[in-house]
Amino acid sequence: MREHKGSSFKTLIEILIVSTRLGFTSFGGPIAHLGYFYEEYLRKRKWLDEKSYADLVTFCQFLPGPASSQVGIGLGVMRGGLLGGVVSFLGFTLRWLSMFDSFYRAGSLVFGGGHVVLPLLEQEFVPAGMVSKEAFLAGYGAVQAVPGPLFTFAAYLGAVMGGWQGGTLAAIAIFLPAFLLILGALPYWDALRRNPKLKGALAGVNAAVVGILISAFYFPIWTSAILNQIDFAFAAVLFSMLAYWKLPPWVAVVTGVIGGFLLSLL
């Protein structure tokens, strides 16, 4: 086992680069992460021997908390001291911090409900290749059939990108602003709602929300789903089921799934 020679700048940069790369490329959960660590830190870089690594993994399994993250921190400490552990943690979790930031900002900037968040999330994750357009639209359609707030769509996106940990993180991040805002603003609402300037601002926000909803309906939903006359006619039937026949949304979703499957056979 190699003992660290102090938290030199070069050593810390090396730890940061390696841990950040692993954070963005290590998929598959804690067990897979331990395999990535073994390949990178032992076989490739030889930062420590197999016995030391096995002892560290055993120790982290004994402790409560996320074992793979603790192993990453421990490797950083063994290589670069306390600062090495901090740098290793930041690098390995940078992907998760970035994901948390994206969902938190989406939850903070949305006015008017869950449908308005669709274009924000689409622009955040689809162009970057983190979620494919097909997976994005499929999840959006599935969430429509599930009771509860549409913001749960964030949990689906998080799960696509990072498994159940990503889904949990995304759900917490997107709902956290609403929780904090209601706690902070509710005690002052009686005074705020009587402010004429605030009423004017809210009217402007409502108008903007209508525009955003229309935009979200056209892109990416309409441009990706309505490709020909048959698609248009099928969408019109589903719309009629909701608007005129007043059927439950889940009926329209199930009908859409069955109809889409049958149309794909033509």
N, C-alpha and C positions, 0 to 999 in steps of 0.2 A: 504493500500500500504506500502510495506517495503522500508525504506530508506536504501541506501547503507552505509556501515560502513567504507568506504575507499577502495582503490584499493589494498587490501592485496594479497599476492602471492597466497594463497589458493583460494581466491575468483576468481582471474583471471584464475587460472588453471581450476576451475569448469566451468567458462563461456566458456573457450576455448574447453573443452571436450564436453560440451553439444552442443554448436553451430557447432562444427565440425561434430558431429554425425548427427545433423539435416541437415547440408549441403550435406551430402552424402546419406541421406535417404529421404529427402523431395522432392518428385516428384509432378508434377501437376501444377506448376506455382504459381503466387502470392497468389491467393485465397486459394489454398491448403496449402501454407506455413503458412498463418495466422492461419489455423486450427491446424497445427502441433505445432506452437508456443503456442497456447491456451492450448493444451493438455499437453505439456511439462512444460511450465513455470508457468501456473496457476494451473491446476488440479493436476499435479504430484509434482512440486517443490514449488508451492505457493509463488513465488517470488513477486507477486503483486495481487491485487484484480481485479475483473471483470471490475469495473468502470474505474480503472486506465488503464487497457489494452484497453478497448473500446475507451477511450479518446486518447490514444497513436495512435491507428489505425486510428481514425478520423483525428488526426493531420497530420499523415504521408500521408493520402490520400489527404489532402489539399495541401501538398507540391509537387512540381514537382520532378520527379525522381522515382526510383524503390521502390514502397511502402513497399513490404515485406522486402527488405534489410534494409530500413530505420527503420522499426519496430524492426528488429533484433538488429540494432545499438542502438536504443533507449532503448531496454530492457537491453542491456549490460551497457549503461550509468547509468540507474536506479539501476542496481545491483552493479556495480563496478566503477562508475565514468567514467572519460574520457578514461582511459586505458581500462576499461571494455568494452566501446563501440568499441574501436579499436580492441580488442581481439575478440569480438563477430563478427565484420565484417570480420576479417581474417579467423576465423573458419568457418563461414557460406559460405564464397565465396571460400574456399580452393579447393573445387571440381572444380569450374570454373577456378581458377588459374591453377590447374593441367591440365585441358583440354586445356586451352590456351597455356600452355607450350608445350604440346604434339604436337599440330598442328603447333606452331611456329617453333619448332625444325624440324619437317618434311619439312616445307617450306624452312628452312635454309639449309638443307643438300641434297636437291634434285638437281641433274644435269641431263639434258636431257629431261625434260618434265614431263607431268602428269603421264604417265604410271609408271615411276620409283618410284613415291611416294606410289604406291599400297602396296609393301611389308613393307614399313616403317609403314604405317597406320595399316596394318593387324597385324603386330607384336606388335604394341602399344596398340590396343584396343581389338582384338579378344581373345588372351590368357587370358587377365584380366577379360573377361566376360562382358565387357562394351557394346559390340556389338556381336551378334551371327554371326557365319560364314555364315549362310543362308542370314541374313539381309545384311551382308557386300557384298556378291557376287551379291545379287539382286540389291542393290544400284549401284554397279559398272556397271552392265549391263544397268541399266536405264540411268545413266549419259552418257553412250556412245551414246545414241540416242538424247541427248540434245546439241544444239549448244553452243559453247563457250569452255573455258579452262576446262580440266579434273580436275583441282584443285577444281572445284565446288563440287566434290565428298565429300570434307571435310564438306561442309554445310549439306549434307545429313547425314553424320555420326554424326555431332553435333546435328542435329534435332532428330535423333534416341535416343541420350543420354540425351538431355536436352530441347526438344521442340524448338520453334522458337528462343528462346534466345540462346540456344546451337548452333543452326545452324548459327545464325548471328556471334556469337563469333568465331566459327570455321573458317568461311569464312574470317573474318578479320585477324585472327591469321596466317592462312596459306599463305595469299597473302601479309601480311605486310613485311616479309623479302625481297620479290622481289621488292617491292616499295622502300624500304630503300636502297637496294643494287644498283638498277639502278640509283637512285639519287646520291649515293656516288661514284660509279665507272665510270659512263658515262663521266664525264669531263676528266678522265685520260685514256680513252680507246685508243686514238690514240697512246699514248706512250706505253701502255701496250702491244698492239697487235704487236708491232715491236720488242718486247723482245723475243729472241730465246728460253730462258729458259721457259718463259711462254707458248710459242707455244708447246714445248715438254710436259709440264704439261697438257695442254688442250688435246693433243693427248692421253695421258694416261687416262684422265677423260672420253673421248669419248669411249675408249675401255672398261673401267669399266662400262659405261652406257649400252653398248650392253650386257654385261654379266648380269647386273641387270635386264634388260628387259626380257632376256631369263628366268632368275630365276622367275620373276614375272609372266610370262606366264605359267610356269610349276606349280608353287605353289604360291597362292592357286587355280588358275583358272583351270588348267588341272586336277590336282588331285581331285578337288571337282566336276567338271562338266563332265569329260569324264570317265564314269564308266564301259562302255561295248562297244561292236562293233557298236551298233545302235547309241550311242552317238557320237562315232568317225565319222561314216558316215554322221551324221547330221551336225557335226562341219565342215566336209570337204565341204559339200554343201554350208554352210554359208560363208566359206572362199572363195570358188569359186565365189560366188556372188560379193564379194568385190574385189578380186584380178584379176579375168578374165572378168567378166561381167560388172565391174565398176559401180555397183549399189550404190546408196547412203547408208551410214551406217544405217540410220533409217529403211530402207527396210529390211536389214538383222536382225535388232533387232526385228521388228514386226514379221518377218518370224520365228525367234527363239522363240518368245513368243507363237505364234500359234502352231508351231511344237512341242514345249515342252508340251503344254497343251494336244495336241492330243496323244503324246507318253505316257503321264501319264494315259490315258484312256485304253491303251492296257494291 
